[in-house]
Amino acid sequence: MRIEDRFTVTDACTACGACLRTCHLKCLRIELGGPKPPLTILQEVCDGCGECAEVCPAEAIKPLKEIET
């Protein structure tokens, strides 16, 4: 996957689970008891489709290119 296709979960995540139910590759993981955000994306598995970002009601999943600039 190209770096411009990668997504990340921001601190706005409410852990509602919408992205977990949507991801066809199951590349999101819950980080219980860890620092915010409560979910992470396994970058080595993600294909950058963006479905998780589209269904996120909190708009907490963003392309890395938006975060890093």
JOWO-V48528 format. One record per residue. RES is the residue in one letter. SS is DSSP state (h for helix, s for strand, l for the rest). PHI is phi in degrees with one decimal (none if undefined). NEAR is the number of other ideal C-beta (glycine too) atoms within 8 Angstrom. Layout:
res->RES ss->SS phi->PHI near->NEAR
res->RES ss->SS phi->PHI near->NEAR
This chain:
res->M ss->l phi->none near->8
res->R ss->l phi->-76.1 near->6
res->I ss->h phi->-60.5 near->7
res->E ss->h phi->-70.8 near->7
res->D ss->h phi->-96.0 near->9
res->R ss->l phi->-79.1 near->14
res->F ss->s phi->-120.8 near->14
res->T ss->s phi->-141.7 near->10
res->V ss->s phi->-97.7 near->12
res->T ss->l phi->-93.8 near->10
res->D ss->l phi->-65.7 near->6
res->A ss->l phi->-73.6 near->8
res->C ss->l phi->-60.1 near->14
res->T ss->l phi->-104.3 near->7
res->A ss->l phi->59.8 near->7
res->C ss->l phi->-72.5 near->6
res->G ss->l phi->93.0 near->6
res->A ss->h phi->-58.0 near->9
res->C ss->h phi->-68.2 near->15
res->L ss->h phi->-60.3 near->9
res->R ss->h phi->-74.1 near->7
res->T ss->h phi->-91.2 near->10
res->C ss->l phi->-64.1 near->11
res->H ss->l phi->-73.3 near->6
res->L ss->l phi->-99.9 near->7
res->K ss->l phi->53.9 near->6
res->C ss->l phi->-100.6 near->9
res->L ss->s phi->-100.9 near->13
res->R ss->s phi->-128.0 near->8
res->I ss->s phi->-83.2 near->8
res->E ss->l phi->-111.4 near->10
res->L ss->l phi->-65.2 near->5
res->G ss->l phi->72.1 near->3
res->G ss->l phi->-91.8 near->5
res->P ss->l phi->-69.8 near->3
res->K ss->l phi->-69.3 near->5
res->P ss->l phi->-77.9 near->11
res->P ss->l phi->-76.2 near->9
res->L ss->s phi->-124.5 near->13
res->T ss->s phi->-130.2 near->8
res->I ss->s phi->-106.5 near->14
res->L ss->l phi->-76.8 near->9
res->Q ss->l phi->-61.2 near->7
res->E ss->l phi->-73.9 near->4
res->V ss->l phi->-104.9 near->8
res->C ss->l phi->-59.8 near->13
res->D ss->l phi->-102.5 near->7
res->G ss->l phi->75.1 near->9
res->C ss->l phi->-67.0 near->6
res->G ss->l phi->84.5 near->8
res->E ss->h phi->-59.6 near->10
res->C ss->h phi->-61.6 near->13
res->A ss->h phi->-65.9 near->12
res->E ss->h phi->-67.3 near->7
res->V ss->h phi->-92.9 near->10
res->C ss->l phi->-70.2 near->12
res->P ss->l phi->-69.4 near->7
res->A ss->l phi->-90.8 near->8
res->E ss->l phi->53.1 near->8
res->A ss->l phi->-92.6 near->12
res->I ss->s phi->-105.9 near->13
res->K ss->s phi->-127.5 near->11
res->P ss->s phi->-63.9 near->12
res->L ss->h phi->-56.2 near->11
res->K ss->h phi->-62.6 near->9
res->E ss->h phi->-75.3 near->7
res->I ss->h phi->-76.8 near->9
res->E ss->l phi->-81.1 near->5
res->T ss->l phi->-100.5 near->4
